[in-house]
Amino acid sequence: MSEAKTQEEKLGRLREIIKAVDICMLTTVDERGDLHSRPMSNNRDVEFDGDLWFFTYGSSHKVDEVGRVPKVNASFADTDGQLYASVTGRAEVVRDRAKIEELWKPQLRAWFPEGVDTPDIALLKVSAERAEYWDGSQSVVAHAVSLISSLVAGRPAQPGENEKLDLK
């Protein structure tokens, strides 16, 4: 049995998974109260405390949605690498020019052709409240041994690491 991880170790692993996966499904609540998801990239940036930053247009539908209901979820999945993460928190629009410049990456010109001077450019900050991750990236041999051990012992397989974090 492995020893318990510290909060900092869990947060570090969460950060690694998010950086490795990058593209997530960001889920908001629409005007009818239904869940609405869309793919978003955090450009492999996640702050020390787990907060996420996404570039967006300030007049976008998602900005309207978080203006009404700021509670959101960002789900990251790498099925090939068996890495998954879910971050729940509160979203807010940030139009701080210094923060936009700090987080800017040249590849963002594909969506924001005028760079940081693109009209209506903004950031969507997700202040993480809770997170959970699953890391099943162990080797094929280790995974097979785990499955066989669970069959012999008559208990459910433990195909990887699962941790929950309270970030409030």
Disulfide bonds with the S-S distance in Angstrom:
none
